Amino acid sequence: MTPGGKGTNQAAAAAKLGSSVTMVGRVGDDTFGPVLVANLERLGADTQHVTVDPQASTGTAIVIVDAEGENCIVVSAGANGCTSKEDVDRAVSLLQQAQSVFQELCSHARYAAYKATAGLHARRRSMM
C-alpha cells in the first residue's frame, strides 16, 4: 500500500519537480490521514488547507487489472468527498494567485472550479 490518489500523486510530482504546491482537501481522523499529510509535507507541499475530518475515513482506492491489462479503479472518496464550499473559500486567495490549479472532481466540483478560476489571468491554467 502506498500513500496517494490522483490529486495527492499530482501534488507530490509537482513538489518533487520544485513547484510550490498547496493541497486543499480532507483526510479522515484515522491511520491513513496522517500518512498522506506527512508524505506531502516531506515532499515540500503546503498542507495547511488539508482538513482532518472526524466524521469520515480517509479516501481509498483499489486498482484492479484484468488479464488483458485493462484496469478498473474502485474508489471510496471518504473524507475528501466531504470537501466543502467553506474549505474552498478558505483557500480561494491562494487558488486565485496560482499559476496552475489541478482539480479532482469532488462533491463540490463545480463550485471549486468556479472559485479556483474566478479572477485567474488568461496565462494561468486550470485543469480538471
Backbone bond lengths (Angstrom), bond angles and torsions (degrees), N, CA, C in turn:
res aa  C-N    CA-C-N  psi(-1)  N-CA   C-N-CA  omega(-1)  CA-C   N-CA-C  phi
1 M - - - 1.438 - - 1.525 108.35 -
2 T 1.324 116.05 136.00 1.457 120.76 178.47 1.519 109.90 -127.56
3 P 1.344 117.09 146.73 1.465 119.08 177.08 1.515 109.38 -70.53
4 G 1.299 116.21 134.25 1.454 118.40 179.39 1.496 112.21 171.53
5 G 1.263 114.73 -150.36 1.447 125.08 -168.79 1.514 104.71 129.92
6 K 1.314 117.91 159.48 1.473 119.37 -174.20 1.524 112.33 -55.52
7 G 1.316 117.18 -50.19 1.462 119.89 -178.16 1.517 112.73 -65.37
8 T 1.327 116.11 -44.45 1.458 120.47 179.42 1.520 110.62 -64.21
9 N 1.322 117.20 -41.46 1.465 120.24 179.55 1.523 111.55 -65.13
10 Q 1.332 117.42 -38.78 1.465 120.47 177.19 1.523 110.56 -65.58
11 A 1.330 116.69 -43.50 1.466 120.65 178.72 1.522 110.50 -62.98
12 A 1.325 117.08 -43.04 1.462 121.19 179.73 1.528 110.93 -63.09
13 A 1.323 116.94 -43.37 1.470 120.38 -179.97 1.523 111.10 -63.72
14 A 1.333 116.80 -43.95 1.462 120.05 179.32 1.521 111.15 -63.78
15 A 1.336 117.26 -40.98 1.468 120.93 178.30 1.533 110.65 -64.00
16 K 1.332 117.14 -41.70 1.469 121.06 178.40 1.522 111.47 -60.75
17 L 1.335 116.44 -31.59 1.459 121.31 -179.71 1.524 112.26 -85.21
18 G 1.327 116.82 3.09 1.455 120.93 175.04 1.514 115.72 95.60
19 S 1.315 117.90 4.46 1.466 119.99 178.66 1.522 110.35 -75.92
20 S 1.312 115.31 152.54 1.452 121.29 172.51 1.524 106.71 -80.52
21 V 1.330 116.51 121.44 1.464 121.23 -173.15 1.522 110.47 -124.78
22 T 1.316 115.95 132.27 1.463 122.29 171.28 1.521 107.55 -123.27
23 M 1.317 116.35 128.30 1.454 121.53 179.28 1.516 108.51 -99.05
24 V 1.334 116.45 134.63 1.455 122.78 175.78 1.525 107.10 -120.92
25 G 1.313 117.45 125.47 1.458 120.34 179.66 1.508 110.76 166.38
26 R 1.321 115.65 -158.51 1.461 121.36 -178.11 1.518 111.15 -138.92
27 V 1.317 114.77 148.87 1.463 122.98 169.44 1.525 106.72 -127.25
28 G 1.313 115.58 162.26 1.454 119.63 178.48 1.519 111.59 -84.06
29 D 1.306 115.25 163.20 1.461 121.93 175.90 1.540 106.32 -88.29
30 D 1.319 115.20 70.73 1.459 121.89 -174.41 1.533 109.68 -144.66
31 T 1.287 118.08 -168.11 1.461 122.72 -178.18 1.529 112.23 -66.50
32 F 1.327 117.71 -36.39 1.461 121.34 -172.38 1.522 114.09 -80.17
33 G 1.327 118.19 -33.36 1.457 121.67 -177.00 1.525 113.64 -55.06
34 P 1.335 118.43 -53.72 1.463 119.34 -179.70 1.535 113.21 -62.23
35 V 1.327 117.24 -29.92 1.472 120.82 178.03 1.525 110.09 -65.73
36 L 1.340 117.04 -44.66 1.461 120.77 178.35 1.526 111.28 -63.26
37 V 1.321 116.43 -46.40 1.468 120.88 -178.85 1.525 110.55 -64.01
38 A 1.328 117.14 -45.59 1.473 120.69 -179.79 1.525 111.10 -61.92
39 N 1.329 117.46 -38.61 1.456 120.54 179.13 1.525 110.73 -63.88
40 L 1.324 117.49 -44.31 1.462 120.67 177.43 1.520 111.40 -62.35
41 E 1.328 116.56 -44.14 1.466 120.36 179.77 1.533 111.31 -64.36
42 R 1.334 116.66 -39.12 1.467 120.87 178.48 1.528 110.80 -60.19
43 L 1.328 116.16 -33.38 1.463 121.43 179.86 1.522 112.61 -84.75
44 G 1.332 117.02 -4.79 1.458 120.60 176.94 1.515 115.22 99.31
45 A 1.320 118.57 8.68 1.464 120.62 179.06 1.527 110.43 -80.57
46 D 1.316 115.92 146.49 1.458 122.91 175.59 1.528 107.80 -83.87
47 T 1.317 116.65 122.76 1.472 120.94 -177.69 1.525 112.71 -112.97
48 Q 1.330 117.00 18.23 1.471 119.14 -177.87 1.527 112.52 -62.27
49 H 1.337 118.27 -20.15 1.459 121.17 -179.91 1.533 112.22 -104.92
50 V 1.333 116.44 20.16 1.460 120.76 171.33 1.525 106.35 -97.78
51 T 1.307 115.66 116.09 1.456 122.34 -177.18 1.521 110.03 -93.51
52 V 1.330 116.69 136.59 1.462 121.19 172.89 1.515 107.28 -88.23
53 D 1.322 115.63 119.08 1.455 122.33 -176.24 1.531 109.66 -99.35
54 P 1.331 118.37 112.00 1.463 120.41 -178.91 1.528 113.63 -73.64
55 Q 1.318 117.05 -10.44 1.463 121.47 -176.38 1.528 113.93 -95.57
56 A 1.339 118.02 -11.24 1.469 120.73 -174.38 1.519 110.55 -137.95
57 S 1.307 115.30 155.23 1.463 120.04 177.06 1.530 109.40 -85.81
58 T 1.316 116.12 161.03 1.458 121.23 175.64 1.524 108.49 -64.34
59 G 1.313 115.98 138.91 1.459 120.42 -179.96 1.520 111.61 -61.53
60 T 1.307 115.39 150.39 1.459 121.20 178.61 1.525 109.44 -137.25
61 A 1.323 114.74 158.99 1.454 120.56 176.21 1.523 108.55 -144.98
62 I 1.311 114.25 146.60 1.460 121.00 176.72 1.518 106.67 -124.04
63 V 1.332 116.81 128.86 1.450 121.77 177.71 1.521 108.23 -99.01
64 I 1.321 115.66 125.26 1.461 121.87 179.19 1.528 107.10 -113.81
65 V 1.341 116.77 129.85 1.460 121.35 179.60 1.520 108.50 -116.94
66 D 1.349 115.82 128.31 1.462 118.66 -179.18 1.529 111.23 -86.91
67 A 1.313 116.85 -179.62 1.465 122.86 -175.66 1.530 112.47 -61.73
68 E 1.325 117.93 -26.65 1.470 121.55 179.03 1.529 112.35 -87.82
69 G 1.319 117.68 0.27 1.459 121.46 179.25 1.521 114.35 87.81
70 E 1.323 117.38 5.07 1.458 120.78 176.96 1.526 108.64 -79.89
71 N 1.330 115.57 139.48 1.457 117.18 179.83 1.523 112.45 -109.50
72 C 1.292 113.38 158.10 1.455 123.40 175.92 1.528 105.48 -136.98
73 I 1.314 116.56 129.60 1.458 120.29 -178.55 1.527 108.85 -109.37
74 V 1.325 115.01 122.62 1.460 121.75 177.87 1.531 106.67 -98.53
75 V 1.330 116.65 119.89 1.465 121.22 -173.03 1.526 111.16 -118.83
76 S 1.321 115.00 135.29 1.452 122.50 166.29 1.529 105.34 -116.85
77 A 1.319 117.22 106.89 1.470 121.30 -173.09 1.524 113.14 -62.26
78 G 1.311 117.34 -29.15 1.459 120.70 177.95 1.521 112.27 55.72
79 A 1.316 115.83 -139.00 1.465 121.99 -175.83 1.521 112.41 -59.35
80 N 1.329 117.47 -37.50 1.458 119.44 -178.33 1.521 111.30 -63.83
81 G 1.329 117.23 -28.48 1.451 121.18 174.79 1.517 112.54 -69.17
82 C 1.323 116.35 -11.87 1.469 122.04 178.44 1.524 111.71 -98.74
83 T 1.340 117.23 7.67 1.461 120.06 177.22 1.525 107.54 -54.82
84 S 1.314 115.65 128.47 1.463 120.81 -171.53 1.524 112.60 -104.25
85 K 1.325 114.38 168.43 1.463 120.16 174.01 1.529 109.58 -59.35
86 E 1.323 116.03 -36.98 1.467 120.26 179.83 1.540 110.99 -65.56
87 D 1.326 117.62 -37.14 1.467 120.91 176.16 1.526 110.34 -59.76
88 V 1.321 116.15 -44.22 1.462 121.38 179.80 1.524 110.15 -67.56
89 D 1.334 116.90 -42.86 1.461 120.44 179.60 1.522 112.09 -58.74
90 R 1.333 117.07 -37.94 1.470 120.13 -179.69 1.528 111.68 -65.53
91 A 1.305 117.20 -23.16 1.468 120.78 -177.40 1.525 113.07 -108.22
92 V 1.315 118.19 1.54 1.461 120.48 -170.91 1.525 113.23 -59.04
93 S 1.326 118.83 -36.69 1.466 118.65 -179.14 1.537 110.82 -64.87
94 L 1.321 116.96 -37.61 1.471 119.87 175.56 1.520 111.01 -66.82
95 L 1.321 116.60 -42.22 1.461 120.50 -179.37 1.523 110.91 -63.06
96 Q 1.316 116.82 -39.35 1.461 120.16 -178.50 1.524 112.51 -72.57
97 Q 1.330 117.83 -22.03 1.458 121.28 178.33 1.526 112.58 -89.38
98 A 1.308 116.68 -12.70 1.462 121.27 -174.43 1.519 111.61 -68.38
99 Q 1.321 115.82 146.77 1.460 120.47 174.17 1.523 110.63 -78.19
100 S 1.316 116.86 -30.66 1.460 122.20 176.96 1.521 108.79 -140.49
101 V 1.323 116.11 143.69 1.458 121.81 176.33 1.523 107.47 -128.74
102 F 1.320 116.43 122.67 1.452 121.85 175.93 1.518 107.07 -105.01
103 Q 1.317 116.59 130.63 1.456 120.39 -176.42 1.519 110.51 -126.56
104 E 1.297 114.76 139.19 1.458 120.88 170.99 1.513 106.61 -103.09
105 L 1.307 116.74 143.00 1.456 119.88 -179.94 1.519 109.46 -67.42
106 C 1.316 115.19 131.68 1.461 120.81 -179.23 1.522 108.58 -140.67
107 S 1.304 116.70 -173.25 1.455 120.43 -175.92 1.527 112.89 -61.33
108 H 1.304 117.51 -25.72 1.465 121.26 178.98 1.527 110.10 -118.94
109 A 1.332 116.47 39.27 1.461 121.07 -173.75 1.525 112.80 -59.13
110 R 1.317 117.61 -44.56 1.465 118.71 -178.41 1.518 111.33 -65.18
111 Y 1.326 116.13 -39.93 1.461 119.81 177.89 1.528 110.24 -64.90
112 A 1.325 116.19 -46.42 1.465 120.81 -179.90 1.526 110.31 -60.79
113 A 1.324 116.76 -42.57 1.462 120.23 179.74 1.523 110.59 -62.58
114 Y 1.325 116.46 -43.46 1.454 120.23 178.69 1.527 111.23 -61.75
115 K 1.333 116.32 -49.89 1.462 120.43 -177.11 1.526 111.38 -66.07
116 A 1.317 116.70 -38.23 1.457 120.02 -177.69 1.514 111.79 -69.19
117 T 1.314 117.33 -32.55 1.457 119.83 -176.42 1.522 113.37 -98.79
118 A 1.326 117.97 -10.58 1.460 120.61 179.39 1.528 109.43 -61.13
119 G 1.302 115.73 121.77 1.456 119.94 176.78 1.518 114.61 82.68
120 L 1.318 119.21 0.79 1.461 120.03 177.84 1.524 109.37 -69.84
121 H 1.312 116.01 141.83 1.456 120.77 176.36 1.517 109.49 -74.75
122 A 1.306 116.92 156.45 1.465 121.97 -176.10 1.532 112.49 -58.63
123 R 1.327 118.23 -27.68 1.469 120.12 -177.53 1.538 112.06 -76.30
124 R 1.296 117.74 -9.00 1.462 121.29 -179.36 1.512 110.30 -93.81
125 R 1.329 116.01 154.75 1.457 121.15 -175.60 1.519 111.15 -117.09
126 S 1.311 116.05 143.98 1.450 122.30 171.19 1.515 106.58 -126.38
127 M 1.327 116.04 123.17 1.461 120.72 -177.53 1.514 109.78 -121.19
128 M 1.321 115.94 137.28 1.458 121.10 179.51 1.505 109.52 -113.97
